[in-house]
């Protein structure tokens, strides 16, 4: 956990306040990022209005369908990370982990259909080469986020559903010195956890030289209260409670980022040279306390009938206990050297980028099995299950959960690893010319992206727990924090950290011991070239482009190597019509290609003897190919108001999905016998499509009803549908598709004060295709968040100071997963409300 000492906090505040000569004023300047004009606004009077105006102006001037979030908008919402910010964009929905936004379903599509770039350079997804995560990118680096929906030829072909570009802070946005600080502290309601936030950015520039430096650290402590189920139903529809799983997680999540940019801007042919660096890291320290009550197994073991119904008393139960202290960790380290220069009539941009990503999970779990008790259960309220009345049949006495005795203690190690080294060289050239009597811009470029990935699939090993470490010595008297009205009698926490340290010392270190089949080694080279022409007319413009991507890859496995090469030709066209001075009609057609993840392209089958499972790698898996169209109508109803409606569709071939089946072990490996194994394989489906309609309204009273100046509304609604066909001819929705996504904000600002209430909603969606039957869903989710801020009316030592307070999950929502339909939940978790207060300083 990050320790914020008072002297450190005082130093940061002092650095932020010292050296300013005059208060900042409303400032609108144009900066250049990769040759594109970007408007950045630093404001005091009406920050919500002015930041919306900047984003709307940029959207209006774009040559494609795009939604834009400005830096000030990000700062004035109660966002925990950039995923939260993107969740308010029309058509984008977020997926959370223990309450915190992490992934993006762009237009109801799987995660990997979205590509991520920083300052125009796409980077690998840290988890598996494809999937971008947004929970570790700090807002301190961000000047704006572009969410591109209609893909152009100068964007990666992997952007099937969308392309997100994070533009970082430009030191030339303000002459001389500039400082920005954000300090906040708060509380996570469940578990009474501390939240701490510090961000610091400084920059300096003159006419030719400039640099920026930044650092950001965040820490969040919380308890996640989790219940999982294994419940069947009889032919008559009555409930069969097979197993109830009670978990309490103590979690500390930390993210940090460091970096900066050094830049020279010339007056001649050499326009600019720069070097930039960004390191960001996310760590999730997790303590798990878990009890599993197996009623079906106990009934079978003693030869008793299994109870039928939602509630039963005095049932035999086999009990297991797991106590974990583990770490989830991912990081991205990206470095870019760039130069822009003029060559005759051409403007040239050259970039060399080196990116390293790492993603690891390591969960050491002391696991106790063979506990035996009698217990009563009640799942009449499926979202609030109860196990109570624990009784030891041997001692003929009532007991608490901490009094259970176990037949055996085991040591279980679970882990994964993935490291990717990527080198990218990119060259773009652009010039203006007359084409058939019309003003036009020609843009062309080449790109070479070379990646090496090495890691491990899911690794699980299990053995005896050291006999000289007594697990019960680490029990505490601290009762579980819980928002459920029912629970387990006498459940108390253990000192998981101390238990892991004792285990580690007893065995001389805890390490994964993977077998050869679990290794992932893959090399990938993508060479791309494109050409694009934008022709301007009195009525708007037409953008025609073609991108060609060639992919070579080598997947290594213990039984042999597999290599292949394929080429994709990706045309696109975008027509932008000015129907009136303030009305635009956009029509576009684009194509894309989504390559398999590195886990899917693995060169061999991964065999797990502990869990009796096989996950089959498929290096011959084909890339997904898409053709799509977008149509949107945009009315710019005022300086900071917008009404728009759009339709989109994507047809996708070779849809990649995972199919799991139960097989006899000897059908796969004769030496393992006829036990039942789970066999999972990655396959190419067909006839995939996703389609939807988007409606967006940003309304400022100053533009439409001046008498209500200060009030405003922002709302968007997206209606979605998707499906694909498996090899067996079954049809399913694409993972991540909610049929309805709705966001709404109501805000008021006047004379430095602003308040904003935000509501997010998405209905049910298929969460995975990696289980038998492909029937695991997330239930509908909604969030209500509040942010309040006040800009001090006078400068403090020459600095503008803003005080703020944020509250997340005001309605205390839970997250629920279910199998088949909502009457059969398999997981429910809660984590409470989140509060944060702090101040921002700018000069």
Buried (B, 14 or more C-beta within 10 A) or exposed (E): BBEBEEEEBEEBBEBBBEBBEEBBEEEEBEBBBBBBEBBBBBBBEBBBBBBBBBBBBBBEEBBBBBBBBBBBBBBBBBBBBBBBBBBBBBBBBBBBBBBBBBBBBBBBBBBBBBBBBBBBBBBBBBBBBBBBBBBBBBBBBBBBBBBBBBBBBBBBBBBBBBBBBBBBBBBBBBEEEBBBBBBBBBBBBBBEBBBBBBBBBBBBBEEEEBBBBBBBBBBBBBBBBBBBBBBEEEEEEEBBBBBBBBBBBBBBBBBBBBBBBBBBBEEEEEBBBBBBBBBBBBBBBBBBBBBBBBBBBBBBEEEEEBBEBBEBEEBBBBBBBBBBBBBBBBBBBBBBEBBBBBEEEEBBBBBBBBBBBBBBBBBBBBBBBBBBBBBBBBBEEBBBBBBEBBBBEEEEEBBEBBBBBBEEBBBBBBBBBBBBBBBBEBBBBBBBEEBEEEEBBBBBBBBBBBBBBBBBBBBBBBEEBBEEBEBEEBBEEEEBBBBBEBBBBBBBBBBBEEBBBBBBEBBEEBEBEBBEBBBBBBBBBBBBBBBBBBBBEEEBBBBBBBBBBEBBBBBBBEEEEBEBEEEBEBBBBBBBBBEEEBBBBBBBBBBBBBBBBBBBBBBBBBBBBEEBBBBBBBBEBBBBBBBBBBBBBBBBBBBBBBBBBBBBBBBBBBBBBBBBEEBEBEEBEEEBEEEEBBBBBBBBBEBBBBBBBBBBBBBBBBBEEEEEBBBBBBBBBBBBBBBBBBEEEEEBBBBBBBBBBBBBBBBBBEEBEBBBBBBBBBBBBBBBBBBEEBBBBBBBBEBBBBBBBBBBEEBBBBBBBBBBBBBBBBEEBBBBBBBEEBEBBBBBBBBBBBBBBBBBBBB
